[in-house]
C-alpha cells in the first residue's frame, strides 16, 4: 500500500506533510490541489513530518491537501527516441506540450511508444550477461544505440530467449533472461534510473588522455581538453560564455551532445531551440540536432526543477556512455544550479556557508563533476563523458564560492575576461589565467607525441611564456611611454600580439576560421614559433608597430583562406617576402649544423663551401 500524507505547512515551494507510513529520502510524491497533481521530492524526514520540495508553483496550495508517495526516487526514462528531443528538467517532452506557458501539474512521457525500431540481436541463447551488457542494437538518426540488460540487475544472468532481427516498439519484450535464482526477467528497450545516483556499470575508470578536438584554437592549442575531461568557463555577463559553449558543442568530436540550459535566460535558450535544428554537423554533413538533446530549465521555470535538471542531463549522458559512445555535456550555467541549492538549503534553515551557499557545496560540485570521465566497459569497449560547465559569478568576481569550488575539481579552466571582450578579442579567454592540467599528464604527452609530434607541448609552453612576457612589457610601456623602453622590448611585445591575433583570436562567423582542424593548428603554431625565433632589425618603435601590423594582417588573411589553397600559399609567400625585408639572411639553425631552414618556405637550404643549393 502506498504511503499517504496530508499538507501541514507551505513555505513557497517547501511543503511539510504529515505521513501515515514509511517514506525514503529523495522519494517522489504527488500533492493534489485544485485538480492538479504537483510533483515533489522528499528532502528531509523527521518522525512523521516530511519536508518536500515541489517542482512547480505552489500558489493556492492549502493545508489539508492530500499527497501520495510513489515508492521510487526521481528517475529518468531511458531508451531509443531521445535524440533531437527538447526536455525540461524533469524530462517532460516540451514538444508534446501546447500553449505559450507550461501548465502546472502537466507531465508528459519522454519517449514515443508508437515508434518502431529496427532491432539487431548481439547475443545468442545461452550467453552469460551482466547489468548493462549489450543485448542488441537499434539505429536512431544514423547513430547505432545499444539495448542493454537492466542497470539494476544483480549477478550473472543467462539469455533464455532473444527475438529475431526486425521492427519492434520500445515496450515489446526483446529478450528473456534467467537470473541465478532461476527467475525469468523480461527485457524491453526501456531503462529507468534515479538521477541522483551515479551509474557505475563499467569495469574501470582510467585517467583520460585522448585529445578532444573542438576546432577552437585557444582550447586545442593552448589549453587542450581531453575525451572524458572536465572543464569550466567562468566569466562576467556578456563575455561570450554561451557563444563559446555553442561553438564547442557544434564542432567537438562527439557522438552525442547534451545541452543542459539550467537557469539560462529564456531568450538564450530560444536561440538554441531555433538555431540548432538549422545547423549542419561539420563531421557528418547531417543536421546537428540529430545527435543533440536539449534540457531546458530557464531562469523563470521552477527553481527546484532547475536543481534536478543537471542531474537529469548527467544521467542521460551516463546512459549513452554505457553504449561505448563519446558524449559531450554542456551545462549553462552551474551558478544558477548552485543558487537553486542555496534556496533549498536556506528554506530548510540549514547552517549557511560562504555567501549563504550550502556548507557542503564543494562536495556536491565535486561529486557531480566526478560522474564525468573516460571508462572501460565490461566488454573492453570505451565510452566517455566530457563535461564543460559555465559559471556566471556576480560582477565577474572569480573569488566567489561556486567558481572557487569548481576550480578544485575541474581540470581545465577557461577564464573569460571583461577587458578582452571590451577589446573585441574573441573568444575572450585570458590565456595567462587559463590552464589545462591535462598537459602535465604523461599519458597525454605520450598521446600527443604519437598523434601530433614530440615538440608540440614544448612549443605550447613557449607561446604561453611569450604571452606572459608580452603582458609584462605592455605594463612597462604604459608606465614609461613608448620611447621609455628599448626597441627590443617593443619587438617582444609585438611578437606576443602576433600570437594573440593569429592563434588566440578566432572568427565564429567565418565559415573557414570558425573551425580549425588539428593539422592546420599545428601549421599555424609552427609558423608563429618560427617568426618568434627570427631576429629582426629596427631603428625605432614606430617601425616595429607598422611592420608587425602588416604581418598580423597577412596571417589573419591566411586564417580566412582555405588550408593549402592557392590563396593560402599566396599569403604565405607574401609573409615570406615581408620577413626577408627585415632580416637580411633569412635562415635559422636546424638540427644539422650544415642545414638551415628558410622561414615559412618549408624548404631546407644548404650552405656548402659558400655555394647555395636548394634541396
N, C-alpha and C positions, 0 to 999 in steps of 0.2 A: 504493500500500500504506500503510495507516495505521501511524503510529509506535507502537511498544510500549515499555513501561517496566517496571522492577522496583523495588519499595519497598526503600530502603536505610536509612531512618530515620523515626521517628514522634515528634513532639513535640505532644501534644494534637491540634488539627486541622490542624497543619502537617506535611506529609509530604514527604520527599525521595525522588526517583525517579532511577534511572539509565536513560537512554533510548537507543534504538538508531537514532534518525533525527531529522529536523528537528522543532522544536517552536516555536510562536509564543507571545509574551507574551499573557496573558489567554485562552489556548486552554482548551477544556474537555476533561477526560479522565474515564474511569470506572475506579475501582480495585475489583477483585473481592475480597471477603472473606466467608467462611462462607456462600456462596450469594447474598450481596447485592452489588449494583454501586453503589458510592458515587460521587456526582458531585463533581468537584473542579475548581478553576480554577488555571491557572499564574500565579504571581505573581513568579517570579524564575528566570532561566535562567543557569547558569554552566557553560559547556562541555557535558559530557554529563549534568551534575547539574541536575535541575529541581526547584524548590520549588513545591509546590501547596498551596492551602488547600482542605480538604474541607468541603463544605456540610452534613455530617452528623456524628454522633458517631463517633469512630474507635476506640471500645472494641473490643479483640480483634483489631485490625489487626496482621498480622505482617510482619516483614522478609521479603522474597522474594515478596510478593503481586504479582500481575500487574496492569498498568494498560494501558488502551488509549486513544489520543488520537482526538478526533473531527474535528479539522481546522477547527473553527469556534469563535468566541468564545461567551460566554454570551449567548444571544439569546432574544427573546420571540416567540411566535407570535401574529400579529395577524389579526383578521378578524371577521365578524359572529358574535354569540353570546357576547360578553364581558360585556355589560351585566348587572347584577344577579348577577354571579358573585362567589364568595369564593375568592381565590387565596392561596397562600403566597408567600414572597419569590422563589421560582424559577418562579412562575406555574403551580404544580400546582393543579388544581381540588380544593379541600378538600371539596366536597360529594360528590366521587366516592370519597373515601377513607372507610374504615369503621374502627370501633374508637374508644376514648376517646383513645388516644395515636397520634401519627403513627408509622408503621413506618419503620424505617431502610431506605433504598435503594428506597423506593416512590415512583415518579414517575408522574404522570398527564398525559394530553393535555389542553391547556387549552380546546380548542374542541369543539363537538359535531359529529361528522362525519355523523350521521344526519339532522340537521335540514335542512329545505328552506326556501329563502328566495326571496321574490318579487323577481326581478331586472328592473330597467328600464334599457335602454341609454341612455347620454347622448352617445355618439359615433356616427359613421357610417363605413362603409368608405371608406378613402382619407384620413381625417383624420390630421393630424400631431400626435403626442403625445410628451411627455417624462416622465421619472420623476415619480411622484406625481400625474400628470394624472388627472382623473376619467373613468372609462370607463362606469360605470353606478351605479345606486343600489338599495339594499335597505332595507326598513324593519325596525327592531328596536325593540320596545316603543314604537311610535309615533315613533321618532326616525329620521329619514332618514339612512342611512350611505352613504358613497361607496365604491365598489370602484375601486381606483387601479392605475395602472401600477406594477410593482415599483419600490420605492425605490432598488434597486441598479442600475437600468437606466441605461446611459450613452448620451448623444446623443439625437437625434430619431428616433422610430420612426413607421411608417405603420400604420394599422389595416388589417389584411388581411381579418379577419372578426370579427363581433360577433354573439352569439346574440340571438334574438328575446326579447321580454318573456315571462317565465314563471317556473316554480319550479325552482330548482337547488340542489344541495348545495354546501358550501364547496370540495370537491375537483373539481367539474365545471369544465371549461375554458369560460370565458365569452367570451374574446377571443383572437385570434391577431394578434400584431404582427410587423412585419418591421423589423429594425434597419438601420443604414446600410450594413452589410456584406452584407445580403441574407439574414441568418439569421432563422428563424421563432422567435418567443418565445410559448409557450403560457401564458396568464394565467388563474389561478383566483382565488378570493376570499381566499386566504391570503397574508399577508406575513410575512417574517422580518426581524428587525433586531437587531443587537448592542446590548445595553443601555448599555454604557459610551460609545457614540458618539452624539453629538447628531445629530438629523435636521436637515439644512439644505435641505430641499426647498421653500424659499419664495423669493420674489423680493426682498423687503426686510423689515427689522425696525425699523419706526419707533418713536419713543418713545410709550409708551401714554398715553392721555388720557381715555378714557371711564370715567366713574364706575361702579364695580361696587356695585350696591345689595345690602346684606346684611341690612337691616332692624334692625341693631344701631346704636342712636343714637350710642354713644361712638365707633363706627368711622365711620359715614356722615357724621355732622355734624362731629365734632371732628377725626378723623384718617382721611380717606377713603382707600380703596384703589381702584385702577383695574383695568379688564379687562386682563389681561396683566401686572399688577403683582406685586411680591414683598413679602411681609411676614413678620414672625416674632413669636411670642408667648412671651417668657421669663417665668419666674415659679417660685417655690418650690412644693413639693408642697402640694396642697390649696387652691390659689388659683383654680382653675377654668379651667385651660388647655384640657383636653379638652372641658369643657362649652361653652366659647366656640367651639372648633372645630366642635363638633356643631351649635351654633346657626347658625354661618356656612354650614356645608355644607347645612343644611336650607333656609335662607332665601335664599341668594345666587342672583342671576340667572345661572345657568349651565346649559348644555345637558347637560353630563356632570360628575359629581362622582366623584373618585377619592380614596379614603382609604387612606393608607399607614400602617398601625399598626406602625411599625418599632421594636420594642423597648418597646412599652407593656406595662403589667401585664395579665396574661391576663384578669382579671375585667373590665377596662375594654373590652377587645376583644369579650368575650362580650356586653357591653351593646350594642355597635354591631350585632353579629350579630342580637341579639334585637329591638332597638328599631327599627332602620331599616326592616325589612320591614313594620312596623306603621304607620309614619308616612305622612301624606298630604302630597304636594307642594303648598305654598300657591299655586304659579303655575299648575299644570295640573289640580289636583284628583285626580291619579292617585297611585299609590304611589311614594314617594320612591325606593325601591330599584330601580325600573325604569330609572333613569338613573345608578345608582351602581355603582362597582366597589370592592370592599374587598380590600386586600392586607395580610394579617396575618402579622406575624413578631414574635411576642411575646418577652418577655424570656427565657422558658425554651426557646425554639426555638434551633437552631444559630446561633452568633454570626456565622459567615461569610455565611450566607444573609441575615442582618439587614443586612449591608453591601450586599448585592445588591438588597434589596427596594426601596429608594428609587429605584434606577436603573430597576428594572422598572416602577415606578409612573410615573416621568417618561417612559419610552419609550412606554407605553400612552397617556399624555396627549398626547405629540407626534403619535401616530398619529391621534387624534381631531382635533387642531388642523389637520392636513393636510386634513381634510374641511371646514374652514371653521367648526368648532364652537367654542363658548366652554367651556373646561374649567377646573374648579376642582380644584386638587390640594392635599390636606392631608397633611402628614407629622407624625406624632406618635410619638416625639419625635426630633428630629435629634441630640440629645445622645447617645442610645443608638447611633445610627448612627456618630457620631464615636468612641464607645467601641469599637465593632467595628473601626474603622480603627486605633485606638490598639493594640488587642490584636494585630492583624495586624502592625503596624509593629514592636511590641516582640518578637514571635516571630521576625521577620526580623533582629532585633538592629540596627535602624537607629538613627541618632543621634536621641535624643528631643528634642522641642521643649518648650515650657511645659506643665507638668502631665503630662509624658510623652506628650502627643499627637504625631502625626507633625509633622515640621518644615514640611511643605508643606500643613498643614491649611487655611490661608487660601485657597490656590489651589484645593484640592479643593472647598471650600464655594462659592467664587465661580464656578467652572466649572459647578457643579451648579445654582446659582441662575440663572446666565446662560442655562440652557436654557429657562427660562420666558420669557414675553414675548408681545407682540402682533405678528402677522406679516401681510404681504400675500402671498397665494399667487400662483402663476404666472398664474391666470385672473382676477386682480383681486379675488377674494373675500378676506375677512379671517378669521383664527382667532386664538384666544388661549389661553394657559395662565396662570392666576393661581395663584401658589404661596404658601401660607402654612405655615410650619413652626413647631413649638413647640420650645422649648429648656427643659430642666429642669436648671438649674445646681444643683450640690450646695449645699445650705444657702441657696439663693436668692441666691448671690453672682453679681451681674451683671458682675463683672470677670473671670470665668474665660474661657479661650481660645475656647470654642465660641460663647459669647454675643458676645464682642468681635469675632471674625472674621465672624460673621453680620451684625453691626451695620454692617460696612464695605460689605456688598453689598446687603442688603435695604433697600428704600426706605420701608417702614412698620415702626414699632417699637411694639408694644403691651405695655408693661411691666406685668405683674401684680404686685400688691403685697400682702404678707402683712398689713400694717396695715389696708388697705381690706377684705380678705377677713375679718379678725377682726371688723371693724365691721359685717359683713354688707352691705357696699356693693357689690353685684354688678351687672354684671361688674366685677371688682376691678382695672380698668385705671387706672393712675395717669395722670390727664390732663395733668399737668405734665411728667413724664419722657417720656411717649409722644410720637411725632411721625409725620407723614406728609410725605415730601419732595415728593409729587405736588402739594400745594397751591401750591408755588412755581413749578410749570411753567406757562409762558404758554399752552401748548396746553390744559392742564386748566382754567385760568382762563377761556379762551375758551369751552370746552365748558359750564362752569357758567353763564356769562353767558347763553348761548343756551337752556340746558335748565332752569335754576332762576331766578336773577336776578343782576344785576350787583353787588348789595350783599352777596351771600352770604359771600364769603371775608373781607370786612371784619368782618362780624358774628361769624364763627367766631373770628377773631383777637382780637376784643374779649372774647368769653367766656373765651378762654384767659388773657388778661391779668387779667380779673376773678378767675379761679380762683387765679392766682399771687398776686394782691394779698390774696385771702381767706386763703391759706395763711400769708402773712407776718403778717397781723393775728392769726390764730389763735395763732401763736407768741408774739406780744406779749401777748395775753390770758393765755396760760399762765404767762408770767413775771410780769406786773404785776397779774394778777387782773382780774375783770370791771369793777370800778369804777376801775381804774387807766388805762383808755383812754377817749377821748371816745365819746359816743353815736354820732357819725357813723361811727366805726370799726366799731362793732357792726352798723350798717346795711350797711356794705360787706361785712362778713364774712357776714351772713345772706343777702345777695344772691348771694354765691358758693355758699353752701349750697343756695340755691334752684336754681341751675344744676346743682349736683351731684345733688340729689334728683330733679329733673324731667327733665333731659336725660341725664346720665351713667348713672343707675341704671335698671335695666330688669328686669322680672319674666319670667323664661323659662317660668314655669309658668302664666302667664295667657295665654289664647288671643289677646286683643287686644293686650296690651302686649308680647308676645314678638316680634311683627313690626311695625315701624313703617315704612310706605311714605314715600317722599321728600316727597310733598305734605304729609303730616302733620308730618314732621320740620321742614319749612320753617315751618309754622304755629306749632309749639312754640317754635322759635328766635325767631321774630318776637315772640311773646307775652312770652317771658322777657326779651328785649332791651328791649322797651317798659317792662316793670316795672323793669328795672335803670336805665333813664333817668329814672324818676319820682322826684321829690323827696318824701320822707316826713317827717312831723313827729312826733318822740317826745320824751318828757320824761326817760326813763331806760332803761337797758339791758334791764330786765325786760319792759317794754312791747314792745321790739323783738323779743325772742325769742318772746313769746306770739303777736305779730302774724304774724311770718313762719312760725311753725309752722302757724298756721291756713291761711296762703296755700299752703304746701307741701302740706298735706293736700288742699286743693281741687284743686290742679294734679295730684296723684297720682291722685285720683278721675277727673280728665279723661283721664289716660293709660289708665285701665282702661275708659273708655267708648268706644263705637263712634264713629268720627270723624264729626262734624257731625250726630249723632243728637240727639234731643230732650234726652236725659240730658246729653249733652256740652254743648249750648248752655245748659242749666240751670246747670251748674257754671261755665260762662264768665260767666254773669250774676252768680252768687254772688261770683266773683272780682272782677268789676267793682264790685260794691257794697262789697266789702272794701277795694278800692283807694281808693274815694271817701271812706271813713271817715277816712283819714289824710292826704289830700292837699289838701283844700279844693277849689279849682277843678281839675277833672280834665282838664287839657289838656296838649298837648305841641306845640311849634312844628313845623310841617311845612315843605315846600319853599316854599310860597306864603306871603308874610308875613301875609295875611289869613285864612289857613286853619289851623285847629288840629285835632288828632286826639284824640278821646276814647279813652282807653286801653281796649283789649280789646273795644271795640264794633265796630270795623271801620268806623265811620261818620265822615265829616267833619262838623265843626260849625263853622259860620261865624259870626264876630262882626262885625257891621256896624252902625256908629253906635249901639252899645250894645244893639242888638236881637239875640236869639239865634234863628236859624232852622235847623232841622235839614234837611240836604240829603239 
